Amino acid sequence: VQLQASGGGLVQAGGSLRLSCTVSGRPFIRTTMGWFRQAPGKEREFVASSHWSAGSYYAESVKGRFTLSRDSGKNALYLQMNSLKPEDTAVYSCAVWQAGSYHNTRSYTTWGQGTLVTVSS
């Protein structure tokens, strides 16, 4: 299984970005996935997760601003990020969930390489 994350970049506060995570090597349609982020000097934190049949879940810090979507034809998970804030600056990584809490990094197996999002004030 391989994950490829892309879409990061530099954006001004209030702007938008869309991150993509493509999956290869397993049936995407039944794959539950998540996005995490890690800011400099901080631990990796949960951002959002997409269950293949039970919907999406978001961290309180991004709820109402970030939206997940899936394209099974492209084996891709998207994270639409609107109203970005400087505190959203981090390396964003996608991962395949295996079992346990969606908020826990240990619940995820395969990880993508991450894509950097920088939000300027």
DSSP file (Angstrom, degrees, kcal/mol; ACC not computed):
  #  RESIDUE AA STRUCTURE BP1 BP2  ACC     N-H-->O    O-->H-N    N-H-->O    O-->H-N    TCO  KAPPA ALPHA  PHI   PSI    X-CA   Y-CA   Z-CA
    1    1 A V              0   0    0      0, 0.0     2,-0.4     0, 0.0    24,-0.2   0.000 360.0 360.0 360.0 133.6    0.0    0.0    0.0
    2    2 A Q  E     -A   24   0A   0     22,-2.6    22,-2.3   108,-0.1     2,-0.4  -0.989 360.0-160.5-132.2 142.6    1.3    3.4   -0.9
    3    3 A L  E     -A   23   0A   0     -2,-0.4     2,-0.5   108,-0.3   110,-0.4  -0.959   1.6-166.0-120.5 139.5   -0.1    6.9   -0.2
    4    4 A Q  E     -A   22   0A   0     18,-2.1    18,-2.4    -2,-0.4     2,-0.3  -0.958   6.7-166.6-128.5 113.4    0.8   10.0   -2.0
    5    5 A A  E     +A   21   0A   0     -2,-0.5     2,-0.3    16,-0.2    16,-0.2  -0.767  18.1 153.9 -99.2 144.3   -0.1   13.4   -0.5
    6    6 A S  E     +A   20   0A   0     14,-2.4    14,-2.9    -2,-0.3   109,-0.1  -0.957  30.9  79.0-155.4 171.0    0.0   16.6   -2.5
    7    7 A G        +     0   0    0     -2,-0.3    11,-0.3     1,-0.3    -1,-0.1   0.348  56.6 135.0 108.2  -5.3   -1.5   20.1   -2.6
    8    8 A G        +     0   0    0     12,-0.1     2,-0.3    84,-0.1    -1,-0.3  -0.157  20.9 125.3 -69.8 171.2    0.3   21.9    0.1
    9    9 A G  E     -d  117   0B   0    107,-0.7   109,-2.9   106,-0.1     2,-0.5  -0.987  58.2 -53.6 168.0-168.0    1.7   25.4   -0.4
   10   10 A L  E     +d  118   0B   0     -2,-0.3     2,-0.3   107,-0.2   109,-0.2  -0.871  53.7 164.0-102.9 129.8    1.9   28.9    0.9
   11   11 A V  E     -d  119   0B   0    107,-2.6   109,-2.4    -2,-0.5     2,-0.1  -0.989  35.3-111.4-144.0 150.5   -1.4   30.8    1.3
   12   12 A Q  E >   -d  120   0B   0     -2,-0.3     3,-2.3   107,-0.2    72,-0.2  -0.459  51.2 -81.7 -78.4 155.1   -2.4   34.0    3.1
   13   13 A A  T 3  S+     0   0    0    107,-2.5    72,-0.2     1,-0.3    -1,-0.1  -0.290 120.6  29.8 -54.7 136.9   -4.7   33.8    6.2
   14   14 A G  T 3  S+     0   0    0     70,-3.2    69,-0.6     1,-0.3    -1,-0.3   0.265  99.9 114.8  92.7 -10.9   -8.3   33.4    5.1
   15   15 A G    <   -     0   0    0     -3,-2.3    69,-2.3    69,-0.2     2,-0.3  -0.075  57.8-122.0 -83.7-173.6   -7.3   31.6    1.9
   16   16 A S        +     0   0    0     66,-0.2     2,-0.3    67,-0.2    66,-0.2  -0.928  21.2 178.8-133.5 153.7   -8.0   28.0    0.8
   17   17 A L  E     - B   0  81A   0     64,-2.1    64,-3.4    -2,-0.3     2,-0.5  -0.977  17.5-144.5-145.4 154.2   -6.1   24.9   -0.2
   18   18 A R  E     - B   0  80A   0    -11,-0.3     2,-0.3    -2,-0.3    62,-0.2  -0.978  14.5-158.6-123.8 120.6   -7.1   21.5   -1.3
   19   19 A L  E     - B   0  79A   0     60,-2.5    60,-2.4    -2,-0.5     2,-0.4  -0.703   6.2-157.2 -93.7 147.4   -4.9   18.5   -0.3
   20   20 A S  E     -AB   6  78A   0    -14,-2.9   -14,-2.4    -2,-0.3     2,-0.4  -0.945  10.5-171.4-124.0 146.4   -5.1   15.2   -2.1
   21   21 A C  E     -AB   5  77A   0     56,-1.9    56,-2.5    -2,-0.4     2,-0.4  -0.941   9.9-163.7-136.7 113.9   -4.1   11.8   -1.0
   22   22 A T  E     -AB   4  76A   0    -18,-2.4   -18,-2.1    -2,-0.4     2,-0.4  -0.794   6.9-151.1-101.1 143.3   -4.0    9.0   -3.5
   23   23 A V  E     +A    3   0A   0     52,-2.6     2,-0.4    -2,-0.4   -20,-0.2  -0.911  15.0 177.0-116.3 135.4   -4.0    5.4   -2.5
   24   24 A S  E     +A    2   0A   0    -22,-2.3   -22,-2.6    -2,-0.4    51,-0.0  -0.989  58.3  38.4-134.5 147.9   -2.5    2.5   -4.4
   25   25 A G  S    S+     0   0    0     -2,-0.4    -1,-0.1   -24,-0.2   -22,-0.1   0.442 105.2  54.5  98.8  -0.3   -2.2   -1.2   -3.5
   26   26 A R  S    S-     0   0    0    -24,-0.1     2,-0.7    -3,-0.0    -1,-0.2  -0.984  96.9 -81.4-156.9 159.7   -5.6   -1.8   -1.8
   27   27 A P    >   -     0   0    0      0, 0.0     3,-0.9     0, 0.0    -3,-0.1  -0.504  37.9-164.7 -66.9 110.7   -9.3   -1.3   -2.5
   28   28 A F  G >  S+     0   0    0     -2,-0.7     3,-2.2     1,-0.2    44,-0.0   0.835  78.9  71.2 -65.8 -33.1   -9.9    2.4   -1.8
   29   29 A I  G 3  S+     0   0    0      1,-0.3    -1,-0.2    43,-0.1    43,-0.1   0.770 107.0  36.5 -60.8 -25.9  -13.7    2.0   -1.7
   30   30 A R  G <  S+     0   0    0     -3,-0.9     2,-0.5     2,-0.1    -1,-0.3   0.013  94.8 112.5-112.2  26.8  -13.5    0.2    1.6
   31   31 A T    <   -     0   0    0     -3,-2.2     2,-0.5    21,-0.1    67,-0.1  -0.876  52.9-153.7-106.0 126.6  -10.6    2.1    3.1
   32   32 A T        +     0   0    0     -2,-0.5    65,-2.8    65,-0.4     2,-0.3  -0.839  25.6 179.2 -94.9 133.5  -11.0    4.3    6.1
   33   33 A M  E     -FE  50  96B   0     17,-2.2    17,-3.3    -2,-0.5     2,-0.3  -0.850  14.9-158.9-135.2 165.8   -8.4    7.1    6.1
   34   34 A G  E     -FE  49  95B   0     61,-2.3    61,-2.1    -2,-0.3     2,-0.4  -0.964  12.9-136.3-143.1 160.8   -7.3   10.1    8.1
   35   35 A W  E     +FE  48  94B   0     13,-3.3    12,-2.6    -2,-0.3    13,-1.5  -0.962  23.9 177.6-115.2 136.2   -5.4   13.3    7.9
   36   36 A F  E     -FE  46  93B   0     57,-2.9    57,-2.6    -2,-0.4     2,-0.3  -0.862  10.1-155.3-126.7 165.3   -3.0   14.4   10.6
   37   37 A R  E     -FE  45  92B   0      8,-2.4     8,-3.2    -2,-0.3     2,-0.4  -0.990   5.4-160.1-142.4 153.2   -0.7   17.4   10.9
   38   38 A Q  E     - E   0  91B   0     53,-1.8    53,-2.2    -2,-0.3     6,-0.2  -0.943   8.5-160.1-137.6 114.7    2.4   18.3   12.7
   39   39 A A    >   -     0   0    0      4,-0.5     3,-2.3    -2,-0.4    51,-0.1  -0.538  45.1 -75.2 -86.5 157.8    3.5   21.8   13.3
   40   40 A P  T 3  S+     0   0    0      0, 0.0    -1,-0.1     0, 0.0     3,-0.1  -0.292 118.6   5.1 -55.6 127.8    7.2   22.6   14.1
   41   41 A G  T 3  S+     0   0    0      1,-0.3     2,-0.3    -3,-0.1    -2,-0.0   0.523 114.0 100.2  77.7   5.4    8.0   21.6   17.6
   42   42 A K  S <  S-     0   0    0     -3,-2.3    -1,-0.3     1,-0.0     2,-0.1  -0.799  75.2-100.9-121.9 163.5    4.6   20.0   18.3
   43   43 A E        -     0   0    0     -2,-0.3    -4,-0.5     1,-0.1     2,-0.2  -0.404  48.6 -90.0 -77.2 158.2    3.3   16.5   18.3
   44   44 A R        -     0   0    0     -6,-0.2     2,-0.3    -2,-0.1    -6,-0.2  -0.466  50.8-162.7 -65.8 136.8    1.3   15.1   15.4
   45   45 A E  E     -F   37   0B   0     -8,-3.2    -8,-2.4    -2,-0.2     2,-0.1  -0.935  21.1-102.9-129.2 150.9   -2.4   15.8   15.8
   46   46 A F  E     +F   36   0B   0     -2,-0.3   -10,-0.2    57,-0.3    57,-0.1  -0.416  35.2 169.4 -68.0 138.9   -5.6   14.5   14.3
   47   47 A V  E     -     0   0B   0    -12,-2.6    12,-2.8     1,-0.4     2,-0.3   0.714  58.9 -31.7-113.6 -55.0   -7.3   16.7   11.7
   48   48 A A  E     -FG  35  58B   0    -13,-1.5   -13,-3.3    10,-0.2    -1,-0.4  -0.986  47.3-150.2-165.0 157.1  -10.0   14.6   10.1
   49   49 A S  E     -FG  34  57B   0      8,-2.5     8,-2.4    -2,-0.3     2,-0.5  -0.988   5.2-152.1-138.3 150.3  -11.0   11.0    9.2
   50   50 A S  E     -FG  33  56B   0    -17,-3.3   -17,-2.2    -2,-0.3     2,-0.3  -0.942  10.3-156.9-124.6 107.4  -13.1    9.5    6.4
   51   51 A H  E  >  - G   0  55B   0      4,-3.0     4,-0.9    -2,-0.5   -19,-0.1  -0.650  23.2-127.3 -82.4 141.4  -14.8    6.2    7.2
   52   52 A W  T  4 S+     0   0    0     -2,-0.3    -1,-0.1     1,-0.2   -21,-0.1   0.731 102.1   7.1 -65.8 -21.0  -15.6    4.3    4.0
   53   53 A S  T  4 S+     0   0    0      2,-0.1    -1,-0.2   -23,-0.1   -23,-0.0   0.526 125.2  58.5-132.3 -12.6  -19.3    3.9    5.1
   54   54 A A  T  4 S-     0   0    0      1,-0.3    -2,-0.1     0, 0.0     2,-0.1   0.312  96.7-117.8-110.4   9.3  -19.8    5.9    8.3
   55   55 A G  E  <  -G   51   0B   0     -4,-0.9    -4,-3.0     2,-0.0    -1,-0.3  -0.427  40.4 -46.1  95.0-167.1  -19.0    9.4    7.2
   56   56 A S  E     -G   50   0B   0     -6,-0.2     2,-0.4    -2,-0.1    -6,-0.2  -0.762  36.7-160.3-114.7 154.4  -16.4   11.9    8.3
   57   57 A Y  E     -G   49   0B   0     -8,-2.4    -8,-2.5    -2,-0.3     2,-0.4  -0.986  10.3-162.8-134.4 143.6  -15.1   13.2   11.6
   58   58 A Y  E     -G   48   0B   0     -2,-0.4   -10,-0.2   -10,-0.2     2,-0.1  -0.935  24.3-111.3-130.2 147.8  -13.2   16.4   12.3
   59   59 A A    >>  -     0   0    0    -12,-2.8     3,-1.6    -2,-0.4     4,-1.3  -0.464  36.2-117.3 -66.9 148.7  -11.1   17.9   15.0
   60   60 A E  T 34 S+     0   0    0      1,-0.3     3,-0.2     2,-0.2    -1,-0.1   0.834 112.4  63.2 -58.3 -32.5  -12.8   20.7   16.8
   61   61 A S  T 34 S+     0   0    0      1,-0.2    -1,-0.3     3,-0.0   -14,-0.1   0.692 115.0  29.4 -69.4 -18.0  -10.1   23.1   15.6
   62   62 A V  T X> S+     0   0    0     -3,-1.6     3,-2.4   -15,-0.2     4,-2.3   0.475  85.3 126.4-118.4  -7.0  -11.0   22.6   11.9
   63   63 A K  T 3< S+     0   0    0     -4,-1.3     4,-0.1     1,-0.3   -15,-0.0  -0.296  80.7  17.3 -59.3 132.3  -14.7   21.8   12.1
   64   64 A G  T 34 S+     0   0    0      2,-0.5    -1,-0.3     1,-0.1     3,-0.1   0.243 125.6  58.3  89.5 -13.3  -16.7   24.1    9.8
   65   65 A R  T <4 S+     0   0    0     -3,-2.4    17,-2.0     1,-0.2     2,-0.3   0.693  98.6  54.4-114.7 -34.5  -13.6   25.1    7.9
   66   66 A F  E  <  -C   81   0A   0     -4,-2.3    -2,-0.5    15,-0.2     2,-0.4  -0.805  62.0-170.8-107.0 145.7  -12.2   21.8    6.5
   67   67 A T  E     -C   80   0A   0     13,-2.3    13,-3.1    -2,-0.3     2,-0.3  -0.996  10.6-146.9-139.2 132.3  -14.2   19.3    4.5
   68   68 A L  E     +C   79   0A   0     -2,-0.4     2,-0.3    11,-0.2    11,-0.2  -0.703  20.2 172.1 -93.6 147.4  -13.3   15.8    3.4
   69   69 A S  E     -C   78   0A   0      9,-1.8     9,-3.2    -2,-0.3     2,-0.4  -0.982  16.9-145.0-148.5 159.7  -14.4   14.2    0.2
   70   70 A R  E     -C   77   0A   0     -2,-0.3     2,-0.4     7,-0.2     7,-0.2  -0.948   8.2-166.0-127.9 145.1  -13.6   11.0   -1.7
   71   71 A D  E > > -C   76   0A   0      5,-2.7     5,-2.1    -2,-0.4     3,-0.9  -0.875   5.1-175.2-128.2  98.0  -13.3   10.0   -5.3
   72   72 A S  G > 5S+     0   0    0     -2,-0.4     3,-0.6     1,-0.3   -44,-0.2   0.812  82.5  61.7 -65.3 -29.4  -13.3    6.3   -5.6
   73   73 A G  G 3 5S+     0   0    0      1,-0.2    -1,-0.3    -3,-0.1    -2,-0.0   0.806 115.2  33.1 -65.3 -28.7  -12.7    6.5   -9.4
   74   74 A K  G < 5S-     0   0    0     -3,-0.9    -1,-0.2     2,-0.2    -2,-0.2   0.318 105.7-124.7-107.4   5.5   -9.3    8.2   -8.7
   75   75 A N  T < 5 +     0   0    0     -3,-0.6   -52,-2.6    -4,-0.5     2,-0.4   0.919  65.9 141.3  51.3  46.1   -8.6    6.4   -5.4
   76   76 A A  E   < -BC  22  71A   0     -5,-2.1    -5,-2.7   -54,-0.2     2,-0.4  -0.935  46.4-159.7-129.6 143.8   -8.3    9.8   -3.8
   77   77 A L  E     -BC  21  70A   0    -56,-2.5   -56,-1.9    -2,-0.4     2,-0.4  -0.975  20.1-158.6-115.5 131.9   -9.2   11.5   -0.5
   78   78 A Y  E     -BC  20  69A   0     -9,-3.2    -9,-1.8    -2,-0.4     2,-0.5  -0.877  12.6-160.4-115.9 145.2   -9.4   15.2   -0.6
   79   79 A L  E     -BC  19  68A   0    -60,-2.4   -60,-2.5    -2,-0.4     2,-0.6  -0.918  10.8-160.7-123.0 103.4   -9.1   17.7    2.3
   80   80 A Q  E     -BC  18  67A   0    -13,-3.1   -13,-2.3    -2,-0.5     2,-0.6  -0.746   9.4-165.3 -83.9 120.8  -10.6   21.1    1.3
   81   81 A M  E     +BC  17  66A   0    -64,-3.4   -64,-2.1    -2,-0.6     2,-0.3  -0.932  11.6 173.5-115.2 115.0   -9.3   23.7    3.7
   82   82 A N        +     0   0    0    -17,-2.0   -66,-0.2    -2,-0.6   -67,-0.2  -0.738  59.1  24.0-114.9 164.3  -11.0   27.1    3.9
   83   83 A S  S    S-     0   0    0    -69,-0.6    -1,-0.2    -2,-0.3   -67,-0.2   0.898  84.5-160.9  49.6  47.7  -10.6   30.1    6.1
   84   84 A L        -     0   0    0    -69,-2.3   -70,-3.2    -3,-0.2   -69,-0.2  -0.250   7.3-158.2 -64.7 146.3   -7.0   29.1    6.8
   85   85 A K    >   -     0   0    0    -72,-0.2     3,-2.4   -71,-0.1     4,-0.3  -0.847  31.6-110.0-121.0 156.3   -5.3   30.5    9.9
   86   86 A P  G >  S+     0   0    0      0, 0.0     3,-1.8     0, 0.0    33,-0.4   0.844 117.7  63.2 -55.1 -32.5   -1.6   30.8   10.7
   87   87 A E  G 3  S+     0   0    0      1,-0.3   -48,-0.1   -48,-0.0    -3,-0.0   0.545  88.8  69.8 -72.6  -4.5   -2.0   28.1   13.3
   88   88 A D  G <  S+     0   0    0     -3,-2.4    -1,-0.3    31,-0.0     2,-0.2   0.529  70.5 120.8 -83.9  -6.9   -3.0   25.7   10.5
   89   89 A T    <   +     0   0    0     -3,-1.8     2,-0.3    -4,-0.3    29,-0.2  -0.397  40.9 105.7 -61.1 124.9    0.6   25.8    9.4
   90   90 A A  E    S- H   0 117B   0     27,-2.0    27,-2.9    -2,-0.2     2,-0.6  -0.970  76.0 -80.0-179.5 170.6    2.0   22.2    9.5
   91   91 A V  E     -EH  38 116B   0    -53,-2.2   -53,-1.8    -2,-0.3     2,-0.5  -0.879  47.5-149.7 -90.3 123.0    3.0   19.2    7.5
   92   92 A Y  E     -EH  37 115B   0     23,-3.0    23,-2.4    -2,-0.6     2,-0.4  -0.821  16.7-176.5-100.1 130.9   -0.1   17.4    6.7
   93   93 A S  E     -E   36   0B   0    -57,-2.6   -57,-2.9    -2,-0.5     2,-0.3  -0.958  14.9-146.2-128.1 145.0    0.0   13.6    6.3
   94   94 A C  E     +E   35   0B   0     -2,-0.4    18,-2.7   -59,-0.2     2,-0.3  -0.777  21.2 179.6-105.7 156.7   -2.6   11.0    5.3
   95   95 A A  E     -EI  34 111B   0    -61,-2.1   -61,-2.3    -2,-0.3     2,-0.5  -0.985  30.9-109.9-153.3 157.7   -2.8    7.5    6.6
   96   96 A V  E     -E   33   0B   0     14,-2.2    13,-3.2    -2,-0.3   -63,-0.2  -0.829  34.3-133.8 -94.7 124.3   -4.8    4.3    6.4
   97   97 A W  E     + I   0 108B   0    -65,-2.8   -65,-0.4    -2,-0.5    11,-0.3  -0.522  28.1 171.2 -77.6 141.3   -6.8    3.5    9.5
   98   98 A Q        -     0   0    0      9,-3.7     2,-0.3     1,-0.4    10,-0.2   0.750  57.6 -32.2-114.0 -53.7   -6.7    0.0   10.9
   99   99 A A  S    S+     0   0    0      8,-1.3    -1,-0.4     2,-0.1     2,-0.2  -0.978  92.2  33.4-165.8 154.0   -8.5   -0.1   14.2
  100  100 A G  S    S+     0   0    0     -2,-0.3     2,-0.1    -3,-0.1    -3,-0.0  -0.483  94.0   0.8  97.7-164.9   -9.1    1.9   17.3
  101  101 A S    >   -     0   0    0     -2,-0.2     3,-1.1     1,-0.1     6,-0.3  -0.337  54.0-139.9 -65.4 137.1   -9.7    5.6   17.9
  102  102 A Y  T 3  S+     0   0    0      1,-0.2    -1,-0.1    -2,-0.1   -54,-0.1   0.757 102.6  58.0 -65.2 -23.1   -9.6    7.9   14.8
  103  103 A H  T 3  S+     0   0    0    -57,-0.1     2,-0.5   -56,-0.1   -57,-0.3   0.602  89.3  87.0 -83.9 -11.1   -7.8   10.5   16.9
  104  104 A N    X   -     0   0    0     -3,-1.1     3,-1.8     1,-0.1     4,-0.2  -0.782  66.8-149.2 -98.9 126.3   -4.9    8.2   17.8
  105  105 A T  G >  S+     0   0    0     -2,-0.5     3,-1.7     1,-0.3    -1,-0.1   0.807  97.2  66.5 -60.7 -27.8   -1.9    7.9   15.4
  106  106 A R  G 3  S+     0   0    0      1,-0.3    -1,-0.3    -9,-0.0    -7,-0.1   0.651  88.2  67.5 -69.3 -13.3   -1.4    4.3   16.6
  107  107 A S  G <  S+     0   0    0     -3,-1.8    -9,-3.7    -6,-0.3    -8,-1.3   0.550  92.5  75.9 -80.1  -7.0   -4.8    3.4   14.9
  108  108 A Y  E <   -I   97   0B   0     -3,-1.7   -11,-0.3   -11,-0.3     3,-0.1  -0.812  55.0-175.5-111.8 146.1   -3.3    4.0   11.5
  109  109 A T  E     +     0   0B   0    -13,-3.2    -1,-0.2    -2,-0.3     2,-0.1   0.742  63.3  39.7-102.3 -91.8   -0.9    1.9    9.5
  110  110 A T  E     -     0   0B   0    -14,-0.1   -14,-2.2   -13,-0.1     2,-0.4  -0.376  68.2-163.8 -69.4 135.7    0.5    3.2    6.2
  111  111 A W  E     -I   95   0B   0    -16,-0.2  -108,-0.3    -2,-0.1   -16,-0.2  -0.919  13.0-131.7-120.9 145.2    1.4    6.8    6.1
  112  112 A G        -     0   0    0    -18,-2.7  -108,-0.2    -2,-0.4     3,-0.1  -0.300  34.5-102.6 -81.6 176.8    2.1    9.2    3.2
  113  113 A Q        -     0   0    0   -110,-0.4   -20,-0.1     1,-0.1  -109,-0.1   0.629  59.7-118.9 -82.2 -13.8    5.1   11.4    3.1
  114  114 A G        -     0   0    0    -20,-0.1     2,-0.4     1,-0.1   -21,-0.2   0.133  14.2-125.6  92.9 150.0    3.3   14.6    4.0
  115  115 A T  E     - H   0  92B   0    -23,-2.4   -23,-3.0  -109,-0.1     2,-0.4  -1.000  24.0-121.1-136.5 135.5    2.8   17.9    2.3
  116  116 A L  E     - H   0  91B   0     -2,-0.4  -107,-0.7   -25,-0.2     2,-0.5  -0.601  22.2-170.1 -85.3 129.0    3.7   21.3    3.8
  117  117 A V  E     -dH   9  90B   0    -27,-2.9   -27,-2.0    -2,-0.4     2,-0.5  -0.979   4.3-174.3-115.6 124.1    1.0   23.9    4.4
  118  118 A T  E     -d   10   0B   0   -109,-2.9  -107,-2.6    -2,-0.5     2,-0.6  -0.979   4.6-167.8-122.5 123.3    2.2   27.4    5.3
  119  119 A V  E     -d   11   0B   0     -2,-0.5     2,-0.3   -33,-0.4  -107,-0.2  -0.942  10.4-153.9-113.7 117.3   -0.4   30.1    6.2
  120  120 A S  E      d   12   0B   0   -109,-2.4  -107,-2.5    -2,-0.6    -2,-0.0  -0.637 360.0 360.0 -91.9 148.2    1.0   33.6    6.4
  121  121 A S              0   0    0     -2,-0.3    -1,-0.1  -109,-0.2  -109,-0.1   0.449 360.0 360.0 -88.3 360.0   -0.6   36.3    8.6
